Amino acid sequence: MKSALAAAEFDLRTAAPDVAGDLTRHVADLLDRAHAAGLARHDVTVDEVMALVAGAFAAIRHAGAENSRDRSAHLARIILDGLRPPAR
């Protein structure tokens, strides 16, 4: 489904602005809770998180990992952790 939507250049904000707004509000709530718990950087905004999610989907498509849970999870970890090697 994601591949078909991407190929059609589907944009949720245009196709279903109410759904996109609801999703953004839910992500904003989660981000606020993460900020309050000290689990997210305080300089990160909901718009930046939404952009990173969109970028993550693009990275998964670019790597041809749409159908591989392991590869897409690995890419997600790289996005969240950066390029730093794991602590020893």
Secondary structure by P-SEA (a helix, b strand, c coil): caaaaaaaccccccccaaaaaaaaaaaaaaaaaaaaaccccccccaaaaaaaaaaaaaaaaaacccccaaaaaaaaaaaaaccccccc
